[in-house]
Amino acid sequence: MAFIPVHSLNMIKSARFWTPSSAISSYQAANHRTASRHSLIRMMADIVKPSQGYQLHQKQGYKILDVRSEQEYSQGHAPGSINIPFMLLSFMGMSPNPAFATLVTQKLNPKDKYVVMCKSGGRSAKACSELEKMDFGSLADVDGGITSWVTEGLPVEK
């Protein structure tokens, strides 16, 4: 597993006007390689297009984990997906789900393979990072989430 070295992040954060975009640019410049929003969070789960995620599910036995809130999930989701919210939706906006790790332990097997998705890709990237800490090995993060899934015309059920 590869992470951005702590000293690199400290150097980047010490800049006067630090933003995630500037962190990516600074890291790219310092290391002469491509970084993305996903690689700053973690660099182990594969980032896949929705069609690739669907093929992994259909042909290689990956299970689909949808980490959106229950309200979002009920509006439409990939058929056969499992919903474990990474964040909870409340009147104050989104907040971390304190039961995420417990629900994962109860409902999922770390030996299984998972395609992970959310609405647009941010929460699923963070959820993959948490799943990796829990020793889940085979993870594919759907780039663009359910929004891109729908745009590509892949199946959705309510």
MIDRENGU-469078 format. One record per residue (C-alpha): residue in three letters; chain; z, y, x. Coordinates in nm, 3 decimals, decimal comma. Layout:
% MIDRENGU-469078
<rest=ALA | kette=A | pz=Z | py=Y | px=X>
...
END
This chain:
% MIDRENGU-469078
<rest=MET | kette=A | pz=0,000 | py=0,000 | px=0,000>
<rest=ALA | kette=A | pz=-0,095 | py=0,339 | px=0,144>
<rest=PHE | kette=A | pz=0,079 | py=0,664 | px=0,065>
<rest=ILE | kette=A | pz=0,030 | py=1,017 | px=0,191>
<rest=PRO | kette=A | pz=0,283 | py=1,061 | px=0,471>
<rest=VAL | kette=A | pz=0,589 | py=1,262 | px=0,370>
<rest=HIS | kette=A | pz=0,536 | py=1,508 | px=0,654>
<rest=SER | kette=A | pz=0,186 | py=1,583 | px=0,518>
<rest=LEU | kette=A | pz=0,320 | py=1,653 | px=0,170>
<rest=ASN | kette=A | pz=0,600 | py=1,870 | px=0,310>
<rest=MET | kette=A | pz=0,344 | py=2,070 | px=0,506>
<rest=ILE | kette=A | pz=0,126 | py=2,108 | px=0,197>
<rest=LYS | kette=A | pz=0,418 | py=2,206 | px=-0,028>
<rest=SER | kette=A | pz=0,539 | py=2,466 | px=0,220>
<rest=ALA | kette=A | pz=0,222 | py=2,668 | px=0,160>
<rest=ARG | kette=A | pz=0,292 | py=2,990 | px=-0,029>
<rest=PHE | kette=A | pz=0,078 | py=2,911 | px=-0,336>
<rest=TRP | kette=A | pz=0,102 | py=2,534 | px=-0,376>
<rest=THR | kette=A | pz=-0,092 | py=2,366 | px=-0,657>
<rest=PRO | kette=A | pz=-0,208 | py=2,007 | px=-0,700>
<rest=SER | kette=A | pz=-0,565 | py=2,122 | px=-0,625>
<rest=SER | kette=A | pz=-0,458 | py=2,295 | px=-0,305>
<rest=ALA | kette=A | pz=-0,265 | py=1,984 | px=-0,205>
<rest=ILE | kette=A | pz=-0,577 | py=1,773 | px=-0,244>
<rest=SER | kette=A | pz=-0,789 | py=2,021 | px=-0,048>
<rest=SER | kette=A | pz=-0,528 | py=2,052 | px=0,227>
<rest=TYR | kette=A | pz=-0,489 | py=1,677 | px=0,252>
<rest=GLN | kette=A | pz=-0,866 | py=1,628 | px=0,265>
<rest=ALA | kette=A | pz=-0,904 | py=1,893 | px=0,535>
<rest=ALA | kette=A | pz=-0,618 | py=1,753 | px=0,741>
<rest=ASN | kette=A | pz=-0,730 | py=1,392 | px=0,714>
<rest=HIS | kette=A | pz=-1,109 | py=1,424 | px=0,683>
<rest=ARG | kette=A | pz=-1,129 | py=1,190 | px=0,387>
<rest=THR | kette=A | pz=-1,155 | py=1,212 | px=0,013>
<rest=ALA | kette=A | pz=-0,842 | py=1,241 | px=-0,198>
<rest=SER | kette=A | pz=-0,814 | py=1,268 | px=-0,574>
<rest=ARG | kette=A | pz=-0,541 | py=1,328 | px=-0,829>
<rest=HIS | kette=A | pz=-0,486 | py=0,953 | px=-0,836>
<rest=SER | kette=A | pz=-0,455 | py=0,906 | px=-0,460>
<rest=LEU | kette=A | pz=-0,182 | py=1,168 | px=-0,438>
<rest=ILE | kette=A | pz=0,023 | py=0,963 | px=-0,683>
<rest=ARG | kette=A | pz=-0,052 | py=0,618 | px=-0,545>
<rest=MET | kette=A | pz=-0,333 | py=0,432 | px=-0,376>
<rest=MET | kette=A | pz=-0,302 | py=0,070 | px=-0,489>
<rest=ALA | kette=A | pz=-0,432 | py=0,026 | px=-0,845>
<rest=ASP | kette=A | pz=-0,809 | py=0,025 | px=-0,880>
<rest=ILE | kette=A | pz=-0,949 | py=0,321 | px=-1,071>
<rest=VAL | kette=A | pz=-1,220 | py=0,192 | px=-1,302>
<rest=LYS | kette=A | pz=-1,463 | py=0,335 | px=-1,553>
<rest=PRO | kette=A | pz=-1,390 | py=0,238 | px=-1,914>
<rest=SER | kette=A | pz=-1,685 | py=-0,006 | px=-1,920>
<rest=GLN | kette=A | pz=-1,549 | py=-0,175 | px=-1,607>
<rest=GLY | kette=A | pz=-1,202 | py=-0,198 | px=-1,766>
<rest=TYR | kette=A | pz=-1,356 | py=-0,355 | px=-2,074>
<rest=GLN | kette=A | pz=-1,541 | py=-0,611 | px=-1,861>
<rest=LEU | kette=A | pz=-1,220 | py=-0,696 | px=-1,672>
<rest=HIS | kette=A | pz=-1,054 | py=-0,757 | px=-2,008>
<rest=GLN | kette=A | pz=-1,341 | py=-0,959 | px=-2,153>
<rest=LYS | kette=A | pz=-1,446 | py=-1,165 | px=-1,851>
<rest=GLN | kette=A | pz=-1,152 | py=-1,178 | px=-1,610>
<rest=GLY | kette=A | pz=-0,856 | py=-1,205 | px=-1,845>
<rest=TYR | kette=A | pz=-0,698 | py=-0,865 | px=-1,781>
<rest=LYS | kette=A | pz=-0,466 | py=-0,754 | px=-2,058>
<rest=ILE | kette=A | pz=-0,490 | py=-0,394 | px=-2,180>
<rest=LEU | kette=A | pz=-0,176 | py=-0,182 | px=-2,157>
<rest=ASP | kette=A | pz=-0,191 | py=0,147 | px=-2,347>
<rest=VAL | kette=A | pz=0,083 | py=0,385 | px=-2,233>
<rest=ARG | kette=A | pz=0,025 | py=0,659 | px=-2,493>
<rest=SER | kette=A | pz=0,286 | py=0,750 | px=-2,753>
<rest=GLU | kette=A | pz=0,308 | py=0,538 | px=-3,068>
<rest=GLN | kette=A | pz=0,158 | py=0,826 | px=-3,269>
<rest=GLU | kette=A | pz=-0,144 | py=0,848 | px=-3,037>
<rest=TYR | kette=A | pz=-0,182 | py=0,470 | px=-3,030>
<rest=SER | kette=A | pz=-0,187 | py=0,448 | px=-3,411>
<rest=GLN | kette=A | pz=-0,485 | py=0,687 | px=-3,421>
<rest=GLY | kette=A | pz=-0,701 | py=0,432 | px=-3,238>
<rest=HIS | kette=A | pz=-0,671 | py=0,190 | px=-2,947>
<rest=ALA | kette=A | pz=-0,856 | py=-0,083 | px=-2,763>
<rest=PRO | kette=A | pz=-0,848 | py=-0,410 | px=-2,962>
<rest=GLY | kette=A | pz=-0,571 | py=-0,643 | px=-2,849>
<rest=SER | kette=A | pz=-0,399 | py=-0,380 | px=-2,638>
<rest=ILE | kette=A | pz=-0,023 | py=-0,367 | px=-2,585>
<rest=ASN | kette=A | pz=0,147 | py=-0,031 | px=-2,644>
<rest=ILE | kette=A | pz=0,440 | py=0,067 | px=-2,425>
<rest=PRO | kette=A | pz=0,472 | py=0,448 | px=-2,420>
<rest=PHE | kette=A | pz=0,524 | py=0,598 | px=-2,075>
<rest=MET | kette=A | pz=0,608 | py=0,934 | px=-2,233>
<rest=LEU | kette=A | pz=0,753 | py=1,007 | px=-2,577>
<rest=LEU | kette=A | pz=0,620 | py=1,274 | px=-2,811>
<rest=SER | kette=A | pz=0,886 | py=1,496 | px=-2,968>
<rest=PHE | kette=A | pz=0,907 | py=1,839 | px=-3,126>
<rest=MET | kette=A | pz=0,956 | py=1,977 | px=-2,774>
<rest=GLY | kette=A | pz=0,644 | py=1,808 | px=-2,634>
<rest=MET | kette=A | pz=0,618 | py=1,508 | px=-2,405>
<rest=SER | kette=A | pz=0,919 | py=1,367 | px=-2,223>
<rest=PRO | kette=A | pz=0,963 | py=1,053 | px=-2,009>
<rest=ASN | kette=A | pz=1,041 | py=0,732 | px=-2,196>
<rest=PRO | kette=A | pz=1,379 | py=0,616 | px=-2,061>
<rest=ALA | kette=A | pz=1,313 | py=0,265 | px=-2,195>
<rest=PHE | kette=A | pz=0,974 | py=0,221 | px=-2,024>
<rest=ALA | kette=A | pz=1,097 | py=-0,011 | px=-1,746>
<rest=THR | kette=A | pz=1,309 | py=-0,215 | px=-1,988>
<rest=LEU | kette=A | pz=1,021 | py=-0,259 | px=-2,233>
<rest=VAL | kette=A | pz=0,785 | py=-0,356 | px=-1,952>
<rest=THR | kette=A | pz=1,032 | py=-0,618 | px=-1,829>
<rest=GLN | kette=A | pz=1,071 | py=-0,757 | px=-2,184>
<rest=LYS | kette=A | pz=0,703 | py=-0,759 | px=-2,285>
<rest=LEU | kette=A | pz=0,492 | py=-0,804 | px=-1,971>
<rest=ASN | kette=A | pz=0,457 | py=-1,062 | px=-1,696>
<rest=PRO | kette=A | pz=0,413 | py=-0,916 | px=-1,344>
<rest=LYS | kette=A | pz=0,186 | py=-1,210 | px=-1,257>
<rest=ASP | kette=A | pz=-0,067 | py=-1,111 | px=-1,527>
<rest=LYS | kette=A | pz=-0,348 | py=-0,862 | px=-1,462>
<rest=TYR | kette=A | pz=-0,356 | py=-0,532 | px=-1,653>
<rest=VAL | kette=A | pz=-0,603 | py=-0,260 | px=-1,741>
<rest=VAL | kette=A | pz=-0,386 | py=0,049 | px=-1,797>
<rest=MET | kette=A | pz=-0,496 | py=0,345 | px=-2,007>
<rest=CYS | kette=A | pz=-0,364 | py=0,658 | px=-2,175>
<rest=LYS | kette=A | pz=-0,543 | py=0,953 | px=-2,334>
<rest=SER | kette=A | pz=-0,716 | py=1,100 | px=-2,030>
<rest=GLY | kette=A | pz=-0,584 | py=0,928 | px=-1,715>
<rest=GLY | kette=A | pz=-0,275 | py=1,122 | px=-1,606>
<rest=ARG | kette=A | pz=-0,003 | py=0,912 | px=-1,766>
<rest=SER | kette=A | pz=-0,174 | py=0,585 | px=-1,680>
<rest=ALA | kette=A | pz=-0,184 | py=0,684 | px=-1,311>
<rest=LYS | kette=A | pz=0,191 | py=0,752 | px=-1,319>
<rest=ALA | kette=A | pz=0,256 | py=0,433 | px=-1,517>
<rest=CYS | kette=A | pz=0,059 | py=0,231 | px=-1,258>
<rest=SER | kette=A | pz=0,280 | py=0,378 | px=-0,989>
<rest=GLU | kette=A | pz=0,591 | py=0,264 | px=-1,179>
<rest=LEU | kette=A | pz=0,442 | py=-0,080 | px=-1,245>
<rest=GLU | kette=A | pz=0,368 | py=-0,121 | px=-0,874>
<rest=LYS | kette=A | pz=0,733 | py=-0,048 | px=-0,798>
<rest=MET | kette=A | pz=0,815 | py=-0,333 | px=-1,039>
<rest=ASP | kette=A | pz=0,588 | py=-0,569 | px=-0,839>
<rest=PHE | kette=A | pz=0,292 | py=-0,573 | px=-1,077>
<rest=GLY | kette=A | pz=0,002 | py=-0,652 | px=-0,848>
<rest=SER | kette=A | pz=-0,330 | py=-0,658 | px=-1,033>
<rest=LEU | kette=A | pz=-0,372 | py=-0,318 | px=-1,199>
<rest=ALA | kette=A | pz=-0,682 | py=-0,126 | px=-1,302>
<rest=ASP | kette=A | pz=-0,637 | py=0,234 | px=-1,416>
<rest=VAL | kette=A | pz=-0,900 | py=0,352 | px=-1,669>
<rest=ASP | kette=A | pz=-1,038 | py=0,683 | px=-1,546>
<rest=GLY | kette=A | pz=-1,057 | py=0,924 | px=-1,838>
<rest=GLY | kette=A | pz=-0,842 | py=0,704 | px=-2,063>
<rest=ILE | kette=A | pz=-0,917 | py=0,632 | px=-2,428>
<rest=THR | kette=A | pz=-1,114 | py=0,957 | px=-2,448>
<rest=SER | kette=A | pz=-1,374 | py=0,820 | px=-2,205>
<rest=TRP | kette=A | pz=-1,343 | py=0,474 | px=-2,361>
<rest=VAL | kette=A | pz=-1,454 | py=0,618 | px=-2,699>
<rest=THR | kette=A | pz=-1,725 | py=0,832 | px=-2,535>
<rest=GLU | kette=A | pz=-1,873 | py=0,517 | px=-2,380>
<rest=GLY | kette=A | pz=-1,886 | py=0,354 | px=-2,725>
<rest=LEU | kette=A | pz=-1,637 | py=0,078 | px=-2,647>
<rest=PRO | kette=A | pz=-1,452 | py=-0,089 | px=-2,936>
<rest=VAL | kette=A | pz=-1,152 | py=0,082 | px=-3,095>
<rest=GLU | kette=A | pz=-0,927 | py=-0,032 | px=-3,378>
<rest=LYS | kette=A | pz=-0,654 | py=0,136 | px=-3,581>
END
